[in-house]
Amino acid sequence: MRNKSTNFGNQLLNYLIMKRILFILSLLISSVLFAQDSFSEDDAKQVIDTFFKGFHKGDTIQMKSVILGNIATQTVFASKDGSNRIVDSMMDGFIKAIGSRPETDKWEERLLDYNVQIDGNLAHVWTPYEFWLNDKFSHCGANAFTLAKTDEGWKIVHLIDSRRRSSCKQE
């Protein structure tokens, strides 16, 4: 009789230990999976901030680190005659302009806010801005960045911006 109760006690103890180990493992696995898939507003802001840190320094390598190749870019504005314009271009041209600007030129884009929306592997970041050239106000508008999760991390996959000189705070 004694052997049966000892075996039962050992089996119960083993069962409880195994149950606890499985519980801890499932918590660890779910936290790792959640950490890999989570992308927060702060993460999105960091991608945009990295882009603009490179922009301000003229560091095209830093800018490219958060861009998915030669993406399409667009600018919307009203021309002098009042007609609405959309200019399509590619990021490589913009990167080339940043890399070849005179060192004496200071380009500063001051982001006024961040509005971040995230759904799974897609994010959108809206950033109203003021643009200053050599410490003089030039124009204002908003940037609309589309970000996507890639195997290399989150990257900017599209950029469209607006530009205007009227209705800016600096007027």
Buried (B, 14 or more C-beta within 10 A) or exposed (E): EEEEEEEEEEEEEEEEEEEEEEEEEEEEEEEEEEEEEEBEBEBBBEBBBBBBEBBBEBBBEBBBBBBBEEBEBBBBBBEEEEEEEEEEEEBBEBBEEBEEEEEEEBBBBEBEEBEBEBEEEBBBBEBBBBBBEEEEBBBBBBBBBBBBBEEEEBBBBBBBBBBEBEEBEEE
